[in-house]
């Protein structure tokens, strides 16, 4: 019952693009309960990167940029250079405006097709948003909440344990940011 109500609530927020959304106390409890349940279930799925496949596919083709592959490649990097951070920032802006990412973009970041990217891309982007230095904590949290909502709504499509673990870490980061903001504000 909780899962269905919460899924409906998340879907409604995404469909409305998070505009004019208010939470009552029951909805807020369901919102956090779903996240905490997912986190507790998946926090120990795969703590190391053994289950993560190697970076063996080029993310930039001669004609287009493949969203999932380039975000995965950035995720694997320990240190991101300025160009990488700039590209992540462009994906952040694309997502912020559309609440979706397309599977392929041109070099000028115009969508090539109308197919949305896989759920993996949203999980990778959520973990990369945290590393962006040019956006503040409120922007990071806002985007992280939306990315995690989309990921949780489609969590049944996530088959790989390392992605479940990564999503649980994104949820943990979301909670940390909420606590930081609450401590700072009050």
Rosetta blueprint (number, residue, H / E / L):
1 X L
2 X H
3 X H
4 X H
5 X H
6 X H
7 X H
8 X H
9 X H
10 X H
11 X H
12 X H
13 X H
14 X H
15 X H
16 X L
17 X L
18 X L
19 X L
20 X L
21 X L
22 X L
23 X L
24 X L
25 X H
26 X H
27 X H
28 X H
29 X H
30 X H
31 X H
32 X H
33 X H
34 X H
35 X H
36 X H
37 X H
38 X H
39 X H
40 X H
41 X H
42 X H
43 X L
44 X L
45 X L
46 X L
47 X L
48 X L
49 X H
50 X H
51 X H
52 X L
53 X L
54 X L
55 X L
56 X L
57 X L
58 X L
59 X L
60 X E
61 X L
62 X L
63 X L
64 X L
65 X E
66 X E
67 X H
68 X H
69 X H
70 X H
71 X H
72 X H
73 X H
74 X H
75 X H
76 X H
77 X L
78 X L
79 X L
80 X L
81 X L
82 X H
83 X H
84 X H
85 X H
86 X H
87 X H
88 X H
89 X H
90 X H
91 X H
92 X H
93 X H
94 X H
95 X H
96 X H
97 X H
98 X H
99 X L
100 X L
101 X L
102 X E
103 X L
104 X E
105 X E
106 X L
107 X L
108 X L
109 X L
110 X L
111 X E
112 X L
113 X L
114 X L
115 X L
116 X E
117 X L
118 X L
119 X H
120 X H
121 X H
122 X H
123 X H
124 X H
125 X H
126 X H
127 X H
128 X H
129 X H
130 X L
131 X L
132 X L
133 X L
134 X L
135 X L
136 X L
137 X H
138 X H
139 X H
140 X H
141 X H
142 X H
143 X H
144 X H
145 X H
146 X H
147 X H
148 X H
149 X H
150 X H
151 X H
152 X H
153 X H
154 X L
155 X H
156 X H
157 X H
158 X L
159 X L
160 X L
161 X H
162 X H
163 X H
164 X H
165 X H
166 X H
167 X H
168 X H
169 X H
170 X H
171 X H
172 X H
173 X H
174 X H
175 X H
176 X H
177 X H
178 X H
179 X H
180 X H
181 X H
182 X H
183 X H
184 X H
185 X H
186 X L
